[in-house]
Amino acid sequence: MTCTPTTVLTGLAAAILTATLASPAVAADYYAGKTVDLLVGAPPGGGYDIYARLVGRHLGRHIPGNPTIVVKNMPGAGSAKAAQFISTMAPKDGTAIAGLMPGAIIGPLLDDRADAQFDPTKVHFVGTANSGTRICVTLKGSKLTTFEDALAQKAKFGGASTNDSTYEYGYLLKHAAGARYDVVPGYRGTPDMALAVERGELDGVCGWDWSSFKAQKPDWLRDNKANVLLQVSLDPHPELTRMGVPTVFQYLKSEEQRKVVELVISQTVFLRSYIAPPATPPEQINILRTAFDAAMADKELLEEAEKLRVDIAPLSGAKVQEVVQKLYASPKDIVERARQAIRP
């Protein structure tokens, strides 16, 4: 039999079509009957936990074979514990992913003491459920009703630990914008800080995710109990702007301060990101990324997110990977100034 160019092309097309049609079945065979662990690098009840459990309830049906998604909390050091586990100990076969605070992802860049076992440029990003905005907030009746008050008066604001936004944004706004409050660290998360604010132990919190705030304390907004002092993100949030909440950039006095703040808060681009371990096969990464993108557009997930009062503003895993690579290529002098800005 003579192989003409047409014959070869026809055979090649048929082979590609067969592989394309077979791939969902292969994926289904791989994941059928399996369990995928979704580790949450935060305590139960907080914003990261709310998002991860939402993702966990919907992701499995978009993965061929419909594996069971089991959400497990692994708090510690602002998600650094979960980050280390997913990098070194978790199975590298597509059956483990982790939802991390963005501070853990940018931490190795901004903290020269960070654990070298976790390299954010080596893991695989599956996607992010939200690109968000963080706020500073107090309660009505507080001596601080505007951010200008925080620039003029001493106060106590809550914080968790390094890699957590309440800690790092708290210090960032002190050093870059001139806020006069003291950061009181050691709280487990924003639910604990909210209780401390209600009891009068704290005056407020900075670095609270706006979407988490709305989900955790809807009564503070509904009953007009809260003063939202400041919004902190690369771009103004439309809802907060309509409320008249100023942006952090209004309080920066130099271009250097702006560059430092932009570097630190660029992590809000991948606010609710999910990662898979290094060395996870490309086939499984593609399956997980495709499933994640589908879940983020899923009507049932979006309806549930609305009921939970959480925002869904996703980015693909490939896009998050690109953003992280660019961050880690930032000029060394700006990185050093940013390191100093987020610490006591």
NORJO-V828786 format. One record per run of one state. SS is the DSSP state (helix for helix, strand for strand, loop for the rest). FROM is the first residue (numbers start at 0). TO is the last residue. If there is no record, write none. Layout:
SS,FROM,TO  SS,FROM,TO
This chain:
loop,0,3  helix,4,30  loop,31,33  strand,34,39  loop,40,45  helix,46,61  loop,62,66  strand,67,72  loop,73,78  helix,79,87  loop,88,94  strand,95,99  loop,100,100  helix,101,109  loop,110,122  strand,123,127  loop,128,132  strand,133,138  loop,139,145  helix,146,151  loop,152,154  strand,155,157  loop,158,163  helix,164,176  loop,177,180  strand,181,183  loop,184,188  helix,189,198  loop,199,202  strand,203,208  helix,209,215  loop,216,216  helix,217,221  loop,222,224  strand,225,231  loop,232,236  helix,237,241  loop,242,245  strand,246,246  helix,247,250  loop,251,253  helix,254,269  loop,270,271  strand,272,275  loop,276,280  helix,281,295  loop,296,297  helix,298,307  loop,308,313  strand,314,315  helix,316,326  loop,327,330  helix,331,340  loop,341,343
